[in-house]
């Protein structure tokens, strides 16, 4: 199945007929991949937080864990993004920027800080966490591009939350830096399912290869010579 099934009309499909190759197309990618996991934090995954949505957030966590197991086995560079270095940091108005959400949403003070990567995806020592502050893209105002150049990366696998927001912005910047981009669609999530599906379709038509997590894993295994992915999810 394609993640945009039931949302994108046949008329719109046909309007992209010269570029449309389907969800199970061969991945166009290089031989030096890196994994970028965008904002898989409590605040976006868990519905107890104003910006979270557990119904799709936790399935995306499970899919990311499956992919992360293979990425670690393949020993490719792995990067995570979140907001600030301190998980309970209160950004100044200029740091927060001009988000349409207006005032900072109220969070239950009994909850643990939300700007923390969910426990099942906790970075290991040596895996870099990019503190991108309040901007959507993992590249904007950060050293991420320079890290990828240092590692000789030619392809980025981008996952995370939200599909229509920070994932999309990060994918677009990766494309503009001339990286091949792969998006495993089960590894992304959004509060709005229409926004999720339309964003994936649009990204697939223009900037990236949207594929299943299993295809992304097959690609990693091929470039890294990984034989087994029997690690528990």
C-alpha angles and dihedrals in degrees: 000000000000115000091233095054112136093019107062113065124227088245091058090044090055092048087065094041094125092057104026112108103162133248096281096053123134110276115249103214145127133244101258108066131175130192121231115190108194122211099324088165132142089254093062101031102045124065092214086079120069092241096042132099114189096186092071100014098068095046086053089052090054092048091048091050090054091051093042092055090058095042090054092047089049090051094226121154111276125198132183128196131208137148114267139359091243110059094216096042115145107215121221116241092259091051092048092051129192103320112164091231088084115203120028107274117247115254124199103258089217091066120091116250111293100212091079125107109249114265096246089060100040110155117247123229107282094031109112123232114205114211100208096172114210100333120104102229122076087215101051110106093344134107093239095113092051091051091053091049090050090054092048091240118174100171133043126199106208123198138156144069139004109015095198094041128029096007092051092046092049092048092050092051091046088053090049089053088055098248119145106244129212122185117193098206097208088058093061130070143176140187089239114057092196090054090046095052098040091047092052091049092048093047091048091051095051120012116015149017110260107202140156119276088246091058090048089051091049089053092051092048091051097049094043100037091237112170105184135033096180094133113126116261 
